[in-house]
Amino acid sequence: MVFLNVLFLLVLFVITFAGIATLVTCVLILFGKQRKARWINTTFVVYCGCIVAFFFVSSRPSAVFERQLGFPPPSIVHNLKSSQWILGDYGKITLSFMADQKVLDQIIKHKIKRMPDIGKTQHFHRKFSERFATETEDIYFNKSTGRISYTWIGVD
């Protein structure tokens, strides 16, 4: 399944670039430019650069925090780390950071249920369906260390 998703993204990449290259070629013909290959190569480099820049900007830990939790990380949050993998019919996002009870209260105020504690760690869980057929959020908070771990998983 991962192979099919990667193949789909590759085809999407090629088709999108073909559309952009066609548009650039039409503009070059309109202005009577002779050396079109140099312009097309430059367009390809800029296109790839934009995709890479978008990936890095959208995968910054603070951007992932804000997108997943609905508010920017307060100044009390530190040691913020994130990972994300969303491809086709599966996605997983993790956040790990140090914070206090106030930040946890702000995170769990949206329909998330308290589960039985695991040792000294508080566990919160929510199951829902917005972007995928099944999505889950799990939050673990160790009050003694201030470590909050957040995991979102989406499956179609």
C-alpha positions in Angstrom: 0.0 0.0 0.0 2.9 2.4 0.8 4.3 1.7 -2.7 0.9 2.7 -4.3 0.8 5.9 -2.2 4.3 6.8 -3.2 3.5 6.1 -6.8 0.4 8.3 -6.6 2.5 11.2 -5.1 5.1 10.8 -7.8 2.5 10.9 -10.6 0.9 13.9 -8.9 4.3 15.6 -8.8 4.9 14.9 -12.5 1.5 16.0 -13.6 1.7 19.2 -11.6 5.1 20.1 -13.0 3.8 19.3 -16.5 1.0 21.8 -16.0 3.4 24.5 -14.7 5.9 23.8 -17.5 3.2 24.1 -20.1 2.1 27.4 -18.7 5.7 28.7 -18.7 6.2 27.5 -22.2 3.1 29.3 -23.4 4.3 32.5 -21.7 7.8 32.1 -23.3 6.2 31.6 -26.8 4.0 34.6 -26.2 7.1 36.8 -25.5 9.2 35.2 -28.3 11.9 33.6 -26.2 14.2 31.2 -28.1 16.0 29.3 -25.3 13.1 27.6 -23.5 15.0 24.7 -22.0 16.9 27.0 -19.6 13.6 28.5 -18.4 12.0 25.0 -17.9 15.0 23.7 -16.0 14.9 26.8 -13.7 11.2 26.3 -13.3 11.8 22.7 -12.2 14.4 23.8 -9.6 12.1 26.5 -8.2 9.2 24.0 -8.1 11.3 21.4 -6.2 12.6 24.1 -3.9 9.1 25.3 -3.1 8.0 21.7 -2.2 11.0 21.2 0.0 10.5 24.6 1.7 6.8 23.8 2.3 7.7 20.4 3.8 10.3 21.9 6.2 8.1 24.9 7.2 5.0 22.7 7.9 7.0 20.1 9.9 8.6 22.5 12.4 7.7 21.3 15.9 6.0 24.6 16.8 3.9 24.4 13.6 2.9 20.8 14.3 2.0 21.8 17.9 -0.3 24.6 16.7 -1.9 22.6 13.9 -2.6 19.6 16.2 -3.5 21.3 19.4 -5.2 24.4 18.1 -3.0 27.1 19.8 0.7 28.1 19.5 3.1 26.6 22.1 3.1 28.9 25.2 6.5 30.1 26.4 6.4 27.6 29.3 6.7 24.8 26.7 10.3 23.6 26.1 12.2 20.6 24.7 9.5 20.4 22.0 10.0 17.6 19.6 7.7 16.3 16.8 7.5 13.7 14.1 4.9 13.2 11.5 4.1 10.7 8.8 1.0 11.0 6.7 0.8 9.1 3.4 -2.4 8.0 1.8 -4.6 6.0 4.2 -2.4 6.2 7.3 -0.9 9.0 9.4 0.9 9.3 12.7 2.0 12.5 14.5 3.8 12.6 17.8 4.7 15.5 20.0 6.8 15.4 23.1 7.6 18.4 25.4 7.9 19.7 28.9 5.1 21.9 30.3 2.9 22.4 33.3 -0.6 21.5 34.3 -2.1 24.7 32.8 -0.9 23.6 29.3 -2.3 20.2 29.8 -5.6 21.7 30.8 -5.7 23.8 27.7 -5.0 20.7 25.5 -7.6 18.4 27.1 -10.5 20.9 27.2 -11.9 19.5 23.9 -13.9 16.3 24.4 -11.0 14.1 25.5 -11.6 11.5 28.2 -9.4 10.6 31.2 -8.4 7.0 31.1 -6.9 4.9 34.0 -3.5 6.2 35.1 -0.4 4.3 34.1 1.8 4.5 37.2 2.4 8.2 37.9 1.4 9.1 34.3 -2.1 10.5 33.6 -3.6 9.1 30.3 -6.2 10.9 28.2 -7.8 9.4 25.0 -10.1 10.5 22.3 -11.5 8.6 19.3 -13.1 10.5 16.4 -13.4 10.9 12.6 -12.6 14.1 10.8 -9.9 13.7 8.2 -9.6 9.9 8.3 -12.2 7.1 8.9 -10.8 6.5 12.4 -8.6 8.9 14.3 -7.3 8.6 17.9 -5.5 11.0 20.2 -3.6 9.9 23.2 -2.0 12.2 25.7 0.3 11.1 28.6 1.3 13.5 31.3 3.8 12.8 34.0 3.1 15.4 36.7 6.4 14.8 38.5 8.6 15.4 35.4 6.2 17.7 33.5 6.6 15.6 30.4 3.7 15.6 28.0 3.5 13.1 25.1 0.9 13.5 22.4 0.1 10.9 19.7 -2.4 11.2 16.9 -3.1 8.3 14.6 -5.4 8.3 11.6 -6.4 5.3 9.5 -8.8 4.9 6.6 
